[in-house]
Amino acid sequence: MVPRIVHLKGVDGPDDNNGTDGLERACLEVVAILSERREPVVMSQVVHWMRAQALAPSVVLALQRLEQKRLITRDDVNVVHLTDEGAAAGAQILRRRRLLERFLNDTLKVPWHEVYREAKHLEPVLSPVMEARLEALTAQATTCPYGNPIPGRSETHPDEQLLVTAPIDAWFIISRIDEEAGEDSCALQFLWTRGLRPGTPLIRRPDAHDGVVVQRADRRFVASRRIARFLWGRSTL
């Protein structure tokens, strides 16, 4: 069966004047990001993520419209699931933005901690012609600069875990930075200045009362539990 094509303004063209479809699109992107964690996506998580962009009632209405368009479904306990069409549309948004992030960082040399926000501004108005150019210019990239997979080129590894769940005194190799960190430029700045980027090896040490202690090379420092929950990777004893 040929999939039904759903056009959301902001996916196939610029947002409309009232921003309604733009909010639906943003909510769909958040659901796609949260789905990468391989955990149930609760409606309240989406509302919390979108708190800086829209009031909770507006987010709930946008999610209801996505449900009417058969891009998401919700069960009796308000867990949100992407339909096949919704997963494809969400992956398209993530792919375009992560390609942009790679291009901005690698080619235009935009600072690492700034590319997320810049790509979010540019992605909704990216034309098919420019998207094709990005595809060509980033042909070797499988992840964005934060280590998150570019849909269609790679995917998250099932053995990944968060730093806060890694064993004490175990090596932990950072594989990616959770997308939620991109919403906080201060968090990305902290990660950059501490050298906490994909590929960095750490040792988790016994926790301090005010956060998670990690050792990178010969330097120890404390990261807040909030920051530690942005770091995905694999641990080895």
N, C-alpha and C positions, 0 to 999 in steps of 0.2 A: 504494500500500500504506500502511495506517495505521501510523505509527511505534509500536514497542513502548515502553510507558511503564515506566521503571525508577524505583522509589522508593528514594532514599537518605535515611535519617534525617538530618536536618540540612539537606536540600534542601526536603522537604515538611513537616518538623516538627522538634522539638528532637532533639538527639542522644540515643542510648540510653545506658543507665547505664555500660556498659563503654567507650564512646567509639569502638568499632570503626568504625561507619559514619561517625562524625565524621572519622576519619582518612582514610577513603576519599574523603570529600567534600573535605577539605583538599587531598589529592593531585590530585584532579580539577581543582580550582581552579588549582593550580600549573601543571598541564599546559596548561590553557586560557590562562593568562598567558604562559607560555613560547612557546606557539604563535603569539601575537600578534607575536612578533619575526620571524616568517617564516624561522626557522632550524630545523634538526633539533632535536628535543627528546630529549636523551640521558637515560637513566634516572638516571645519576649526578647530573645537574643537579637532578632532583626530590628525590633523597635529600639533596643538599647544602642545598637551599632549606628542607627540612623538618627540618633538624638540631636546631633549637631546640624542636621540638614532639614528635619521636619518634626513637627509635633507628633506624638504617639497616635492620635486619632487619624491623622493624614496617612501615616505609615500603614495602619490597619486597613484603611480604605484602599490603598494602593495594592496591598496583598490580596484583598478581596477581588480587585479587578484582575490581578494576575490569575487568580483561581477561576474567574469567569472565562478568561481567555485560554484556560486549560494549560497554563504554563507551570502551575504548581497545584498541589492538593494539600489538604489539611485533614488530620484525623481527629478523633474525639478529644484528644488531650492537647490539641493545637501544635502538634509536631508537623512541620512543613516538609513536603517532599517535592522534588522536581519531577515533572513528567518528562517523557522523552523529548518533547519539543522544548520544554523549559530548560532541560539540561543542555540541549544544543545551542539555544539562544544565550544561556549563561556562559557557556564555554566560548562562544564567539566574542562576547564582551571581554572576558579574561584574556583570551588570546591576543586581541588587538591591543589591549592596554599593556600587557607584558612584553609584546614586541616593541611597543613604543618605549617602554622603560629601558629595554636593552639598547635600542637605538640612541636614546637620549644620553645614556651613561657611556656607552662605548664609542659612539661616533661624535656626538656633540659635547661630550665631557661635562655634562650636567652633574653636579655633585651627587654622590650616592644617596644621601639622605633627602634630596629634593626631587628625585625623578618620579617617585610615586605620585605626588600631588600634581606635578606638571603633566604626567601622562593621563591622569584622571580628567584634567581640563581638556586635553587634546583629543582623547579617544572618541567621545561622542560625535565629533564633527570630522572624523577621519574618512576621507572619500575612498571608494574602491580602488582608484588609481594609486593613491598614496599607500593604501594597505598592501597592494601588490608590490610596491617598491620596498616597503618595510620587510615584507616576506623575503625578498631577494637580498636585501642588505644585511639581514640577520639570519641568513640561511643556516649557519652553523650553531646557532643558539638553541639550547633545549630548555633553559630556564631564564627567568628575569634576573636582574642583579641581586635580588633578595633570595634567590634560590628556588622560588616557586615555579612549578612546571608550566611550560607553555602548552596549552591544550593542543593535542594533535602531534606533539613532538616528544613529550614525556609526561609522567604522572607522578604523584606522590608515592613514596615507598611505604609498603605496609608495616615495615619494622621501625618506622620513625616514632619517636616519643618526645615529649616535652622535657626540657631541662629539669623542671620541678619534680618530675617522676623518675629521673635517672638515679641509679644507686650512688651512695656516698663513696668517695675515693675511686670512682670509675672514670675512665676516659669518656669524654663526650665530644663527638665531632659534629659541629653545627652543619646542618644540611640546608636549612631555609629559615627565613624570618616570617613569622605569621603575618598575614595581610593586615591584621588589625593594628599592627605597629605603624603602618603607613598613615593611619588617621591621626597620628601624634608625631609631629615633626621633632619634638623634643626627645621622644623615645628613640627615633632613628638616629638623632644626633648623638645620644648616649651610646648606642650600639656602635656607631662609627668610631667615636673617639676611644672607646675601650677595645676596639679591634674585634668586636663580636659580629663577625660576618660569615657567610657560608664558607665552609672548608676549614674554619678555625678549630683546632683541637683544644679542649679544656679538661680540667679535672675538677669534678664537683667535690667540695670539701664539706665538713659538717656545718650545718646552717648556723648563722648568727641570729640573734633575736629579732633583727630588723631586716632579714632578707636571706638570700641564697649566696653562699660563698663559692667563688670559682677561682681557679688558678690557671692563668694563661702564661706559658713559659715560666719565668721566675717571679711573676707578679700575681698577688692575690687581691681581690676586691669583692665588694658586696654588691649584688644586684637585687633590686626589689623583687618581690615575688611577681609583681605585675610584669616587670621586664623579663623575668625568667620564663614566664608563660608565653612569651613571644618566640622563644628559641626552640626549634625542632631539630632533632638530630638522632644519632645512633650512639649507644653507649657500649663500652667493652670494659670488662674488669681487668 
